[in-house]
C-alpha cells in the first residue's frame, strides 16, 4: 500500500517535472529576427539555470522516490517507467539546446551586425542625396507651384522623421554590438536647415486649403476649437519661417502675406465659435434673429462661412456671443441633468422606518 502511494506520487512528479522543463525548452525555440531578439535570447540563456533550479530540485525528489521503489523491487508500469526516464532526460536536453542556441546566437549576432553595417552605408548615401535636395530648396519661390512644392516639403519632412528614427535605432543597436556610436549630427543639421522651408510651404498650402474648406464647406461641420489651433500654429510657424528665411526676400514675403491673411480672418473666430455652440436650439435661433432684425437660421440663411460674411454677423459680435453663451449655459445644465438621470435610472430606493420616531427615510 505504501509503495503504491510512493509510486503514485513519483509518477505525478515525473509528469510535472517534464511539463515544466518542456515549458522552459519552448521559450528557447523562437528564431530571432533582430539584434534585440538575439540579446533577449542571450539573457534568457543566462537566466535558465535560475529558472530550472526549482525544477531540478523536483527532479531530485522524484529520483529519490523511484530509488526507494527500486530498493523494494517495485514493478513500474510501462507508462510510469517511460515518464520517469523522460523527466530524467530533460536536463541533458536543455543543456544541449543551450549549447546549440549559444552558437546560433553568435552567428545571428555576426549576421545582423554585417547587415547593419551595409544598411548604414546605404543610409549615409541617402543622407547625401537628402542634403542636396535641402540645400537647393531655396530655389523654390514660385507660389504658382504651391501644391507641388508643398507635396515635396511634406515628403522631405516625412523622410527626415524616418531618418531620425533610423539613426536612433542604429545607435541603439551599435551599443548592443559593443560598437562606438556613429555620429549623425549631420542629420540634425540638415533637419534644422529644412525646418523653415517646411513651416513655410506646408503652412501656406494648409492655409489655402482651409480657406476653401471653411468658406464653402458645411458650416454645421466646422470645428472652432481645431480651427483656432490650426490658425495659431500656422501663424506661429510662418512667423518663424519669415525670420529664418529673411535673406530670401521672395519666400519671406510670402510668409508675411499669408500671416496678414490669417490676421484678417481671425476676427471671424468669435462669431464662428458662438454660432457653433452645441447648445443652440431652434428657440435660440429665433431669439437671435429677432435681436438682429433679420433671419439667421441653419440650413436656410446660414449654410456656409460665406453666409456669415455676407450677413456681416461680425458687426453684431456682442449680440451674437451673448445669445449663444446663454444657450451654452442652458446646454450645460441639460447635459448635467441628462447625466444625472442616466446614472439614477437603475437605482432602486427603499422606504424604511427611522428608529421609533414615526418618520421614514429613503434608502438606495
Order of alpha helices (4+ residues) and beta strands (2+ residues): alpha-alpha-alpha-alpha-alpha-alpha-alpha-alpha-alpha-alpha-alpha-beta-beta
